[in-house]
């Protein structure tokens, strides 16, 4: 007879990771390039910003699912095992939380700065700050996907 409680927590963990990985790949590899290619940059940013804000809420729910499931699995079944797998899993989960908090912080700053961008010149200091934040946000998104794949591997 299957262990339904274990299967439930495994499903919860994997579903959280699927939401995180799938959503990030769809937004980063499919939605953003097409949106920014087909619309002017300010208009595309005005559309994509709220999409990212909504996805941040989905990521928060996914992270909660991942932490609850991994915590329950640890407390019920893995409490007496100190293995590389557990350390790797929890390190990846901490990286996910760090990346999510960093992305949320950067997105908040980008919303404030984005409303004050002004003219589309390369020497505009506000635009330079915005570009720097954008590069950091992309790096955090890539790091979060890597951490999610690591967490999935160590599941």
N, C-alpha and C positions, 0 to 999 in steps of 0.2 A: 504494500500500500504506500503510495507516495506521501511524502512529508509536505502537506499542503501549506503549512506555515512557512517553511523554508522556501517553497516555490513562490509564495506570495511576495516575500521579501526580495527574492531574486528578481522577480518580475518588476517590482517597484524600482529596484536599483537599475535594471536594464532599461526600463521605460524612461527614467530620468536621464540616463546617458543618451538614449536615442533622441529625446527631445533636444538635448543640448547639442549633440553632434549634428543631427539632421538640420535643425534650425540654423545653426551657424553656417553650415556648408551651403544651404539653400540661399540664405541672405548674402553671404560673402561671395559665392561663386556664380550665382544665377541672378538674383534680384539686383544687387548694387551695380554690377557692370552694365546690365541692360538699361537700367533706369538712368544712370549717369551718361550713357552713350546717346540715349534718345531724347533727353530733356536738357535744357540749360542747367548749369551747375547749381545756381541758387534754388531753382524750382525742384530739381531732383533732391537736393539736400533738405528742402522743406517737406518733401514726401517721405524720404528715407529716415529722417530723424525720429518722427513719431513711430515708425515701424520698429526702429531699434529700441525705443522706450518700451513699447509693448513686449518686444522679445526679451527685454531685461526682466520683466515680470514673469515671463515663462521660464527664464533661466533660474529665477529665484525659487519658483515652485519645483523645478527639476532638481535644483541643489538640495532643497528640503527633502524631496523623495529619496535622493541618493544618500544623504546623511542619515535619515531615519532607517532606511533599509540596511545600510552598512553597519550602523550602530546596533540594530537589533540582531543582525547576523553575528556580530562580534560578541554581544552579551549572551546570546543563547547558545551558539555553536562553536565560536572560535576563541573564547575567553582564555583558554589555557594553551593556545598556540601562538608563539612569538616567532613568526616566520617573515621572510623577506616579502612574501606576497601581501601580508597584512600591512607591513610598513609601506610598501609601494602603493597599495590601495589608498591608505590614509594620507600619504604624501600627495597623491594625485587629487584627492578630495580637497585638501587644504589649498592646493594650487588652483582648483576650480573656484573656491570661495574667494581667494585673493584676486583672481582675474575678474570675477563678477563684480566685486566691490570697486576695483580699479576702473572697469568699463563704465560702471554707473557714475562714478565721480567724473570721469572724462566726458561722458555724454552730457552731464549737467553743465560743465564748463563750456562745452561746444555749443549747447543751446543758447547760452547767454552771449557768447562771442559771436555766434552765427547771426544773431539778430542785429549785430552792430558791424557787420563786415564792411560795408561801404563799397567803394569802387573796386572793380576787378583788376587790380594792378599787382604786379609781383612785389613791389616795394612797400605795399601797405603793411605796416607792422602788425595790425590785427589779423590780417590774412596769414602772415608768417606764423603767428602764435596758433591760429586755427589749424594750419597744416601740420605743425608740430604735434598738436593734440590728436589729429587724425592719424598720424603715423603711429603714435603710442597706442591708440585705440585698436588699430589693425594688428599691431604686435600682440596686444593682450588677447585679442580674439583668436589669433593663431595659437598662442600659448594655451588658451583654454581648450581648444580642440585637441591639442596634443595631450594635455592633462586628462581630458575625457577619454581619449583612446587608451592611455595608460591605465586609467581606472577600469575601463572595460576589459583590458587585457588581464588585469589582476583580479577580476571578479571571480 
